[in-house]
Amino acid sequence: MIVPGAELVMDGQAVDISGGGVRVATKRDLPAGQNVMLRFSLPESDGEVLVRARVVLSFFDAARQAYAHGTAFTQIAREAQEAIGSFIDAAEQAES
């Protein structure tokens, strides 16, 4: 997770992903409304996905001992959107 203007790069773990956003667990808190850039890889996908997002929800997840940030994508390339959609479809089929 990259926080523009703050020169802050944070490592995090994607906890949940949808076509409209991703929940990320990090060691630092971020306020709701914070704009961020997310860079991540999807299993069985070529390369990395880079999207702009906004933190819409932030809370401390005691079970993970980390801050959970619900983000909404604000700018995403079509290729990235398609890769996320394919990943979600494959995950849902695996659960069936």
C-alpha positions in Angstrom: 0.0 0.0 0.0 1.4 3.4 -1.0 0.2 6.6 0.6 0.7 9.4 -2.0 2.1 12.6 -0.6 3.3 11.0 2.6 6.1 9.1 1.0 4.8 6.1 3.0 5.0 2.5 1.7 3.3 -0.1 3.8 3.3 -3.9 3.5 0.0 -5.5 4.0 -2.0 -8.6 3.5 -5.2 -8.7 1.4 -7.9 -10.3 3.5 -10.9 -10.0 1.2 -11.2 -8.9 -2.4 -14.2 -8.0 -4.6 -14.7 -6.3 -7.9 -15.0 -2.9 -6.2 -12.3 -3.0 -3.5 -10.1 -5.0 -1.1 -9.7 -5.2 2.6 -6.0 -4.9 3.6 -4.5 -5.7 7.0 -1.5 -3.5 7.9 0.5 -2.7 11.0 -0.3 1.1 10.7 -3.6 2.8 10.9 -5.0 5.0 8.1 -8.0 7.3 8.4 -11.1 6.8 6.4 -11.0 9.0 3.3 -7.2 8.5 2.8 -6.3 8.0 -0.9 -3.9 5.1 -1.5 -2.3 3.1 -4.3 -2.4 -0.7 -4.0 0.1 -3.0 -5.7 -0.6 -6.7 -5.4 -0.3 -10.0 -7.3 -3.1 -12.5 -7.8 -2.5 -16.2 -7.7 -1.9 -17.7 -11.1 -1.8 -14.2 -12.7 0.9 -12.6 -14.8 2.5 -9.5 -13.2 1.2 -7.2 -10.6 -2.1 -5.2 -10.3 -1.8 -1.5 -9.5 -5.0 0.4 -8.6 -5.9 3.7 -6.9 -8.3 3.3 -4.0 -9.8 5.2 -1.0 -9.9 3.9 2.5 -13.6 3.8 3.4 -13.4 1.9 6.7 -10.6 1.4 9.2 -10.5 -0.6 12.4 -8.2 -2.6 14.6 -8.7 -6.4 14.0 -7.8 -7.9 17.4 -7.8 -11.5 16.0 -5.1 -10.5 13.4 -3.4 -7.9 15.6 -3.4 -5.5 12.7 -5.4 -2.6 11.3 -8.0 -3.6 8.7 -8.6 -1.1 5.9 -11.6 -1.5 3.7 -10.8 0.2 0.4 -12.9 1.1 -2.6 -11.2 1.2 -6.0 -11.3 4.7 -7.5 -9.2 4.1 -10.6 -8.5 0.7 -12.1 -7.4 -0.4 -15.6 -9.7 -2.7 -17.5 -7.1 -5.5 -17.6 -6.7 -5.3 -13.8 -10.5 -5.4 -13.3 -10.7 -8.5 -15.6 -7.9 -10.2 -13.7 -9.7 -9.6 -10.4 -13.0 -10.8 -11.8 -11.3 -14.0 -13.1 -9.7 -14.6 -9.7 -13.0 -14.2 -7.9 -14.9 -16.5 -10.4 -12.2 -19.2 -9.9 -12.4 -18.9 -6.1 -16.2 -19.1 -6.1 -16.1 -22.2 -8.4 -13.5 -23.9 -6.1 -15.8 -23.3 -3.1 -18.8 -25.0 -4.9 
